């Protein structure tokens, strides 16, 4: 079985494991107060050019989003997200469990726009605000759940709209490195710090065993976040495991190197599918590919490959997702393309 199921099925990059092994018998203070977490946080501040930012290390993306919602919002405040957003679809109501509603908007390519944000705000600020849940934070992800990316102009427009409407802008960066290394991207790391109130940098989906780094730029959001992390069960006693991993990942731009490979494997797969005339549900420049196949082809592929089912399509077809990672061998992509070609009756 060859896995194209997700970008976190493998373990960690060898350089990350080497760093963990090299510090395995050291004793440090706990709960992220160790020297490794401090060094990793300083490195993130340097890369994202936000020297005054607070940096908190957590285990996973859902946990990070939950902590952000619980820490940044008052009890009657809500989040605006695209209907495909991770907080709305893949977190088992984690945000709602904090007591905060998620307003979903129909972003066709997985992205929000200023008009969508204005529409959500207009619907809920009607002169009887004390009777309604109020939008307060805009949630976006880069890359999105469909592998699409924001341009700098698009993120700037969201920033400006949030400032105009007194909203917070929070960015889920589970696949930030994939977005930054994608063809057509014009964002730089420092742009996230300039345009967002807070964001997180993903490690779980980019060569770490586990780990995300929450970066808080807005001073008003910084107080008591560690209290929320502890209360919500997110404070790892062996916090240095997160610091060691992030320090290794951000040494010599490894975090971008791993993402470039994942993207390259996905784009090779995309070009191969297009050469066979396979339709794509969404054009993605990152490490997620969304082909549309007849259901009989999908079932045949399941015998040798692991992948995600996304949605049914017309004419007895389905949208599926192939996801590549830092560890995807090129020969696995070649083997998958050969299998698809054979199933479609094409000559090699």
Secondary structure as UniProt FT lines:
FT   STRAND          2..3
FT   HELIX           14..22
FT   TURN            23..25
FT   TURN            31..32
FT   HELIX           35..47
FT   TURN            48..49
FT   TURN            51..52
FT   STRAND          54..58
FT   HELIX           61..72
FT   TURN            75..76
FT   STRAND          77..82
FT   TURN            83..84
FT   HELIX           86..89
FT   TURN            92..93
FT   HELIX           94..97
FT   TURN            98..99
FT   STRAND          102..105
FT   TURN            108..109
FT   HELIX           114..124
FT   HELIX           129..131
FT   STRAND          134..141
FT   TURN            145..146
FT   HELIX           152..165
FT   STRAND          168..173
FT   TURN            174..175
FT   HELIX           176..180
FT   TURN            183..184
FT   HELIX           189..195
FT   STRAND          198..202
FT   TURN            204..207
FT   STRAND          212..216
FT   HELIX           219..221
FT   TURN            223..224
FT   HELIX           225..231
FT   TURN            232..233
FT   TURN            237..239
FT   HELIX           240..249
FT   HELIX           251..253
FT   HELIX           254..275
FT   TURN            276..277
FT   STRAND          280..282
FT   STRAND          288..294
FT   HELIX           295..301
FT   TURN            302..304
FT   STRAND          305..306
FT   STRAND          308..313
FT   TURN            314..316
FT   STRAND          317..323
FT   TURN            326..327
FT   HELIX           330..343
FT   TURN            344..345
//
